[in-house]
């Protein structure tokens, strides 16, 4: 994916490996000249071992449902646009 493909309000997924399994889903909440921000709203609980114990649940909520900044010069092939933006 190219940086310019991403628009404000896009629903995006973070893909894992060549399986292209969606492990996180988020929304593009800010779009700037050289970066955009994704607020993660969902993650694959099995992939992130949440069924293995309460400690994983706490860590996952604290660290996976955060915001991530992606810059124009970054490798963005791990992201996939799932919907249209505003």
Beta strands, then each sheet from edge to edge (+ up, - down):
strand 1: 11-16
strand 2: 21-31
strand 3: 35-43
strand 4: 67-71
strand 5: 79-81
sheet 1: 4+ 3- 2+ 1- 5+
end
